[in-house]
Amino acid sequence: MMMSYGLSNKRFSFALMAVLLVFAASAASAQGGDTTRIPTGVVLGTRYTVLQRPLLAIRPVGGDPALAATAQQVTQILERDLDYSDRFQIVATPANLATGEVSYELWRSLNVVFLVAAELAPSGAGSTLTVTVHDIPFTRAKQTQSFVLPAAGSPEFRMAVHTVSDEIVRWLTGQPGAAASRIAYTRWVGSNYELWIVDSDGENARRIISAPGAIYSPTFSPDGRRIAYGARRGEFGRVELRERDLVTNEERVISNRPLMSFTPSYAPNGKRIAFSIAIGSGNEIHDYDLEKNCCMRRLTRGPRSDVSPTYSPDGSRIAFHSDRAGQSHIYVMSAEGGEATLITPYTFGNRAFFTSPDWSPTGTEIAFHGESLGGYQIMIADAARPGSARQITDRGSNEDPSWAPDGRHLVYAGVGRGGSGLYVIDTQSGRIRTLVSGSRIQMPEWSGSLTPAAVARADN
């Protein structure tokens, strides 16, 4: 199995885990060691009723023959992005409908609902992509927009096209897309730990940091420009909380307390960051003013350990993990601290283990992983309806879920049919795809939506 506590769990205290494993072993012994059950209060949500998705076709991007190679690349990116959105069923474009005037009658005979047609034209050092989405049943152009793209060789080219894909999703569904985003993750290579970033479609992976000390819990700032993470210096050294600017590669230390500062989470407005600090034999959640570069506040004072803060979309609340009830559970409190509400299912005398919360950017759902079916599975609870949860994976062992900016998809580290690596699941249909394959890949964190400065829009 790829994952082992103390190395893989991006949002959990390493010292606390050792204590909880002893507790869990005792509980398992007392209950006959039954680890193959689904926890009480958790509903297996992997039996999906898949609604029929509208058929969508994407004509090969046309335009200036000198941009034919770029046009082919744009077509491929749009096709993959719209497929990965899980909102449409992508159909191939017949050769006789690939060019020329749009024949609504012929497209209707194929049961196509939406048609994406686009053309490229030279524009400065890059190109202008003009996209029209046709509503076939209503025989009309639903939306037309022009986008100025950077040159195909630019590092921002693919992200610029991802932005176009998200606009198409918004036009057709009124909901956010997730193509224009990135996922951070850690990788253990030999004696080094590495921090990587990859685009949402699994392309353009790049290594950001390689260090002999461990790297924990990467998390993106709301604008995607910075990453905060825990860094252990030496085998038994302190875990510092660091922040790196991905544009300038400049780095600063936010907290270097004598023991550990870890599991960071940015507030949605980017002004504060919450994280855990080891205090005595436990851990407590604090926050820090990033604008003033000062003013640390202690937010929890639990009897044991409180770790892994994650903000609600409006920044008013924080979900976190705690063992204050003697078992691992997810709680919600005000972002200013104070009393906390238990969110995950709790039944006295029944074993439970829930950790690694991540709050959806679009609602009240909180994803986490819990012990179930002999391993760890991805689950979702609703902060508006505490006391129950649904389990959305049921094979292998899966940990550390992180929401996409569309509030629909989750990335997690797991062992699936494709082996070890990172996987993306659509929480509505249950569709799973491989993002990155490989062993010792851990702690994924999905960024918010990114809007490259290179992309310009022109109203038509």
LINPE-V981348 format. One record per residue. RES is the residue in one letter. PHI is phi in degrees with one decimal (none if undefined). OMEGA is omega as a letter, one per 20 degrees, with the letter a starting at -180 (999 if undefined). Layout:
res->RES phi->PHI omega->OMEGA
res->RES phi->PHI omega->OMEGA
This chain:
res->M phi->none omega->a
res->M phi->-66.8 omega->a
res->M phi->-98.1 omega->r
res->S phi->-143.0 omega->a
res->Y phi->-62.7 omega->a
res->G phi->95.8 omega->r
res->L phi->-122.2 omega->a
res->S phi->-97.1 omega->a
res->N phi->-76.4 omega->a
res->K phi->-70.9 omega->a
res->R phi->-121.4 omega->a
res->F phi->-131.6 omega->r
res->S phi->-74.7 omega->a
res->F phi->-72.5 omega->r
res->A phi->-68.3 omega->a
res->L phi->-63.1 omega->a
res->M phi->-59.8 omega->a
res->A phi->-60.3 omega->r
res->V phi->-64.5 omega->a
res->L phi->-68.8 omega->r
res->L phi->-65.7 omega->r
res->V phi->-64.1 omega->r
res->F phi->-61.9 omega->a
res->A phi->-64.1 omega->r
res->A phi->-63.8 omega->r
res->S phi->-65.5 omega->r
res->A phi->-64.4 omega->a
res->A phi->-64.0 omega->r
res->S phi->-63.8 omega->a
res->A phi->-67.1 omega->a
res->Q phi->-104.8 omega->r
res->G phi->83.9 omega->r
res->G phi->70.9 omega->a
res->D phi->-77.9 omega->r
res->T phi->-110.1 omega->a
res->T phi->-97.2 omega->a
res->R phi->-85.3 omega->r
res->I phi->-92.5 omega->a
res->P phi->-57.8 omega->r
res->T phi->-58.8 omega->r
res->G phi->90.0 omega->r
res->V phi->-104.3 omega->r
res->V phi->-100.0 omega->r
res->L phi->-71.2 omega->a
res->G phi->-104.7 omega->a
res->T phi->-93.7 omega->r
res->R phi->-95.2 omega->a
res->Y phi->-89.1 omega->r
res->T phi->-97.8 omega->a
res->V phi->-86.2 omega->r
res->L phi->-72.9 omega->r
res->Q phi->-66.9 omega->a
res->R phi->-90.7 omega->r
res->P phi->-65.1 omega->r
res->L phi->-74.5 omega->a
res->L phi->-130.4 omega->r
res->A phi->-115.1 omega->r
res->I phi->-123.8 omega->r
res->R phi->-70.8 omega->r
res->P phi->-54.8 omega->a
res->V phi->-61.1 omega->a
res->G phi->-106.8 omega->r
res->G phi->116.6 omega->a
res->D phi->-60.3 omega->a
res->P phi->-58.0 omega->r
res->A phi->-67.4 omega->a
res->L phi->-107.3 omega->a
res->A phi->-58.9 omega->a
res->A phi->-65.1 omega->r
res->T phi->-64.4 omega->r
res->A phi->-60.2 omega->r
res->Q phi->-64.7 omega->r
res->Q phi->-66.0 omega->r
res->V phi->-61.4 omega->r
res->T phi->-58.3 omega->a
res->Q phi->-63.7 omega->r
res->I phi->-66.8 omega->r
res->L phi->-61.6 omega->a
res->E phi->-60.3 omega->a
res->R phi->-67.2 omega->a
res->D phi->-60.1 omega->a
res->L phi->-70.9 omega->r
res->D phi->-66.7 omega->a
res->Y phi->-68.3 omega->r
res->S phi->-68.3 omega->r
res->D phi->60.8 omega->r
res->R phi->-105.0 omega->a
res->F phi->-136.1 omega->r
res->Q phi->-101.7 omega->a
res->I phi->-80.9 omega->r
res->V phi->-118.5 omega->a
res->A phi->-71.1 omega->r
res->T phi->-89.0 omega->r
res->P phi->-62.1 omega->a
res->A phi->-58.9 omega->a
res->N phi->-75.5 omega->r
res->L phi->-114.9 omega->a
res->A phi->-76.7 omega->a
res->T phi->-138.8 omega->r
res->G phi->82.8 omega->a
res->E phi->-65.2 omega->r
res->V phi->-75.6 omega->r
res->S phi->-96.3 omega->a
res->Y phi->-60.8 omega->a
res->E phi->-64.2 omega->r
res->L phi->-68.7 omega->r
res->W phi->-65.6 omega->r
res->R phi->-65.3 omega->r
res->S phi->-65.3 omega->r
res->L phi->-94.0 omega->a
res->N phi->65.4 omega->r
res->V phi->-72.6 omega->r
res->V phi->-97.8 omega->a
res->F phi->-127.1 omega->r
res->L phi->-125.8 omega->r
res->V phi->-102.5 omega->r
res->A phi->-124.9 omega->a
res->A phi->-147.4 omega->r
res->E phi->-137.8 omega->r
res->L phi->-109.6 omega->r
res->A phi->-137.3 omega->r
res->P phi->-60.1 omega->r
res->S phi->-155.7 omega->a
res->G phi->57.8 omega->r
res->A phi->-83.3 omega->a
res->G phi->-123.0 omega->a
res->S phi->-155.4 omega->r
res->T phi->-110.1 omega->r
res->L phi->-104.0 omega->r
res->T phi->-103.7 omega->a
res->V phi->-113.6 omega->r
res->T phi->-124.7 omega->r
res->V phi->-105.9 omega->a
res->H phi->-100.6 omega->r
res->D phi->-92.9 omega->a
res->I phi->-65.9 omega->a
res->P phi->-58.9 omega->a
res->F phi->-95.8 omega->r
res->T phi->46.9 omega->a
res->R phi->-153.3 omega->r
res->A phi->-80.2 omega->a
res->K phi->-78.1 omega->a
res->Q phi->-157.8 omega->r
res->T phi->-132.7 omega->a
res->Q phi->-150.7 omega->r
res->S phi->-108.6 omega->a
res->F phi->-130.5 omega->r
res->V phi->-90.5 omega->a
res->L phi->-102.0 omega->r
res->P phi->-71.2 omega->r
res->A phi->-60.8 omega->a
res->A phi->-60.0 omega->r
res->G phi->-84.6 omega->a
res->S phi->-70.6 omega->r
res->P phi->-60.8 omega->a
res->E phi->-96.7 omega->a
res->F phi->-62.3 omega->a
res->R phi->-61.9 omega->r
res->M phi->-65.2 omega->r
res->A phi->-63.3 omega->r
res->V phi->-69.4 omega->r
res->H phi->-57.4 omega->r
res->T phi->-62.1 omega->r
res->V phi->-62.3 omega->r
res->S phi->-57.2 omega->a
res->D phi->-65.6 omega->r
res->E phi->-64.9 omega->r
res->I phi->-63.1 omega->r
res->V phi->-59.6 omega->a
res->R phi->-65.1 omega->r
res->W phi->-58.7 omega->a
res->L phi->-89.7 omega->a
res->T phi->-121.9 omega->a
res->G phi->74.4 omega->a
res->Q phi->-119.9 omega->a
res->P phi->-72.0 omega->r
res->G phi->-96.1 omega->a
res->A phi->-135.5 omega->a
res->A phi->-68.1 omega->a
res->A phi->-83.2 omega->a
res->S phi->-157.8 omega->r
res->R phi->-134.1 omega->r
res->I phi->-120.8 omega->r
res->A phi->-96.8 omega->r
res->Y phi->-158.6 omega->r
res->T phi->-109.8 omega->a
res->R phi->-141.5 omega->r
res->W phi->-101.1 omega->a
res->V phi->-123.4 omega->a
res->G phi->61.0 omega->r
res->S phi->-97.3 omega->a
res->N phi->-105.7 omega->r
res->Y phi->-110.4 omega->a
res->E phi->-128.1 omega->r
res->L phi->-110.7 omega->a
res->W phi->-121.4 omega->r
res->I phi->-132.1 omega->r
res->V phi->-138.9 omega->r
res->D phi->-67.5 omega->a
res->S phi->-62.1 omega->r
res->D phi->-95.3 omega->r
res->G phi->87.5 omega->a
res->E phi->-98.2 omega->r
res->N phi->61.8 omega->r
res->A phi->-71.3 omega->r
res->R phi->-145.5 omega->r
res->R phi->-85.7 omega->a
res->I phi->-99.0 omega->a
res->I phi->-141.8 omega->r
res->S phi->-133.3 omega->a
res->A phi->-147.5 omega->r
res->P phi->-70.5 omega->r
res->G phi->-83.6 omega->a
res->A phi->-68.1 omega->r
res->I phi->-118.9 omega->a
res->Y phi->-125.4 omega->q
res->S phi->54.0 omega->r
res->P phi->-65.9 omega->r
res->T phi->-147.5 omega->a
res->F phi->-84.5 omega->r
res->S phi->-68.6 omega->a
res->P phi->-56.1 omega->r
res->D phi->-86.5 omega->r
res->G phi->75.7 omega->a
res->R phi->-84.3 omega->a
res->R phi->-120.9 omega->r
res->I phi->-129.6 omega->r
res->A phi->-103.5 omega->a
res->Y phi->-160.4 omega->r
res->G phi->-91.7 omega->a
res->A phi->-133.0 omega->r
res->R phi->-92.9 omega->r
res->R phi->-101.5 omega->a
res->G phi->87.0 omega->a
res->E phi->-61.3 omega->a
res->F phi->-121.6 omega->a
res->G phi->-77.9 omega->r
res->R phi->-67.8 omega->r
res->V phi->-101.8 omega->r
res->E phi->-89.7 omega->r
res->L phi->-97.0 omega->a
res->R phi->-119.0 omega->r
res->E phi->-133.1 omega->a
res->R phi->-116.5 omega->r
res->D phi->-84.4 omega->a
res->L phi->-75.1 omega->r
res->V phi->-88.3 omega->a
res->T phi->-95.9 omega->a
res->N phi->65.8 omega->r
res->E phi->-73.6 omega->a
res->E phi->-134.9 omega->r
res->R phi->-138.2 omega->r
res->V phi->-95.3 omega->r
res->I phi->-88.1 omega->r
res->S phi->-148.0 omega->r
res->N phi->-133.2 omega->r
res->R phi->-58.4 omega->a
res->P phi->-55.9 omega->a
res->L phi->-106.5 omega->a
res->M phi->-135.2 omega->r
res->S phi->-129.3 omega->a
res->F phi->-157.8 omega->a
res->T phi->48.1 omega->a
res->P phi->-78.1 omega->r
res->S phi->-152.0 omega->r
res->Y phi->-78.1 omega->r
res->A phi->-66.1 omega->a
res->P phi->-56.7 omega->r
res->N phi->-86.6 omega->r
res->G phi->75.3 omega->a
res->K phi->-86.6 omega->a
res->R phi->-130.2 omega->r
res->I phi->-135.4 omega->r
res->A phi->-105.4 omega->a
res->F phi->-163.3 omega->a
res->S phi->-106.7 omega->r
res->I phi->-128.2 omega->r
res->A phi->-70.3 omega->r
res->I phi->-132.5 omega->a
res->G phi->60.1 omega->a
res->S phi->-95.9 omega->a
res->G phi->-130.7 omega->r
res->N phi->-140.7 omega->a
res->E phi->-131.2 omega->a
res->I phi->-86.1 omega->r
res->H phi->-126.8 omega->r
res->D phi->-132.9 omega->a
res->Y phi->-143.5 omega->r
res->D phi->-85.1 omega->a
res->L phi->-73.2 omega->a
res->E phi->-66.3 omega->a
res->K phi->-88.3 omega->a
res->N phi->56.7 omega->a
res->C phi->-167.5 omega->r
res->C phi->66.1 omega->r
res->M phi->-71.3 omega->r
res->R phi->-124.9 omega->r
res->R phi->-90.7 omega->a
res->L phi->-103.8 omega->a
res->T phi->-126.0 omega->r
res->R phi->-142.0 omega->a
res->G phi->-76.2 omega->r
res->P phi->-72.4 omega->a
res->R phi->-128.6 omega->a
res->S phi->-128.9 omega->r
res->D phi->-120.2 omega->a
res->V phi->-141.3 omega->r
res->S phi->60.0 omega->r
res->P phi->-69.6 omega->r
res->T phi->-149.7 omega->a
res->Y phi->-82.8 omega->r
res->S phi->-71.1 omega->a
res->P phi->-57.1 omega->a
res->D phi->-91.4 omega->r
res->G phi->77.3 omega->a
res->S phi->-85.3 omega->a
res->R phi->-132.6 omega->r
res->I phi->-131.1 omega->r
res->A phi->-95.2 omega->a
res->F phi->-156.6 omega->r
res->H phi->-99.7 omega->r
res->S phi->-150.7 omega->r
res->D phi->-109.8 omega->a
res->R phi->-63.6 omega->r
res->A phi->-93.9 omega->a
res->G phi->92.6 omega->r
res->Q phi->-136.5 omega->a
res->S phi->-80.6 omega->a
res->H phi->-139.7 omega->r
res->I phi->-105.7 omega->a
res->Y phi->-124.7 omega->r
res->V phi->-130.4 omega->r
res->M phi->-141.4 omega->r
res->S phi->-63.2 omega->r
res->A phi->-65.5 omega->r
res->E phi->-92.4 omega->a
res->G phi->95.9 omega->r
res->G phi->108.7 omega->a
res->E phi->-63.5 omega->a
res->A phi->-119.7 omega->r
res->T phi->-106.9 omega->r
res->L phi->-72.3 omega->a
res->I phi->-103.6 omega->a
res->T phi->-78.9 omega->a
res->P phi->-61.8 omega->r
res->Y phi->-135.7 omega->r
res->T phi->-131.6 omega->a
res->F phi->-56.7 omega->r
res->G phi->90.3 omega->r
res->N phi->-96.6 omega->r
res->R phi->-70.2 omega->r
res->A phi->-148.6 omega->r
res->F phi->-150.0 omega->a
res->F phi->-127.7 omega->a
res->T phi->-157.1 omega->r
res->S phi->62.6 omega->a
res->P phi->-72.6 omega->r
res->D phi->-144.3 omega->a
res->W phi->-83.8 omega->r
res->S phi->-59.7 omega->r
res->P phi->-75.2 omega->a
res->T phi->-122.2 omega->a
res->G phi->-171.2 omega->a
res->T phi->-106.8 omega->a
res->E phi->-78.2 omega->r
res->I phi->-124.7 omega->r
res->A phi->-92.6 omega->r
res->F phi->-164.0 omega->r
res->H phi->-119.9 omega->a
res->G phi->-140.9 omega->r
res->E phi->-75.7 omega->a
res->S phi->-166.2 omega->r
res->L phi->54.6 omega->r
res->G phi->80.9 omega->r
res->G phi->-152.1 omega->r
res->Y phi->-122.4 omega->a
res->Q phi->-128.0 omega->a
res->I phi->-80.9 omega->a
res->M phi->-134.8 omega->r
res->I phi->-137.1 omega->r
res->A phi->-120.9 omega->a
res->D phi->-111.1 omega->r
res->A phi->-63.2 omega->r
res->A phi->-81.6 omega->a
res->R phi->-137.3 omega->a
res->P phi->-66.0 omega->r
res->G phi->107.8 omega->r
res->S phi->-145.6 omega->r
res->A phi->-157.9 omega->r
res->R phi->-120.3 omega->a
res->Q phi->-100.0 omega->a
res->I phi->-111.4 omega->r
res->T phi->-126.0 omega->a
res->D phi->-145.2 omega->r
res->R phi->-132.0 omega->r
res->G phi->65.2 omega->r
res->S phi->-138.4 omega->a
res->N phi->-135.5 omega->a
res->E phi->-140.7 omega->r
res->D phi->56.7 omega->r
res->P phi->-72.1 omega->r
res->S phi->-142.7 omega->a
res->W phi->-75.9 omega->r
res->A phi->-75.4 omega->r
res->P phi->-65.3 omega->r
res->D phi->-83.5 omega->r
res->G phi->65.7 omega->a
res->R phi->-121.9 omega->a
res->H phi->-104.8 omega->r
res->L phi->-127.9 omega->r
res->V phi->-104.8 omega->r
res->Y phi->-152.0 omega->r
res->A phi->-92.2 omega->a
res->G phi->-160.1 omega->r
res->V phi->-121.2 omega->a
res->G phi->-123.6 omega->a
res->R phi->-61.7 omega->a
res->G phi->-89.3 omega->a
res->G phi->91.7 omega->a
res->S phi->-81.4 omega->r
res->G phi->155.5 omega->r
res->L phi->-105.5 omega->a
res->Y phi->-126.2 omega->r
res->V phi->-117.6 omega->r
res->I phi->-119.0 omega->r
res->D phi->-86.9 omega->a
res->T phi->-70.2 omega->r
res->Q phi->-93.9 omega->a
res->S phi->-102.8 omega->a
res->G phi->85.0 omega->r
res->R phi->-65.1 omega->a
res->I phi->-121.8 omega->r
res->R phi->-131.2 omega->r
res->T phi->-82.7 omega->r
res->L phi->-94.4 omega->r
res->V phi->-139.1 omega->r
res->S phi->-100.8 omega->r
res->G phi->141.6 omega->r
res->S phi->-84.5 omega->r
res->R phi->58.7 omega->r
res->I phi->-102.8 omega->a
res->Q phi->-143.9 omega->r
res->M phi->53.7 omega->r
res->P phi->-70.5 omega->r
res->E phi->-145.2 omega->a
res->W phi->-88.4 omega->r
res->S phi->-77.4 omega->r
res->G phi->-78.0 omega->r
res->S phi->-66.8 omega->a
res->L phi->-108.9 omega->r
res->T phi->-121.7 omega->a
res->P phi->-60.3 omega->r
res->A phi->-62.3 omega->a
res->A phi->-72.9 omega->a
res->V phi->-90.9 omega->r
res->A phi->-114.6 omega->r
res->R phi->-117.9 omega->r
res->A phi->-129.1 omega->r
res->D phi->-66.4 omega->r
res->N phi->-112.2 omega->999
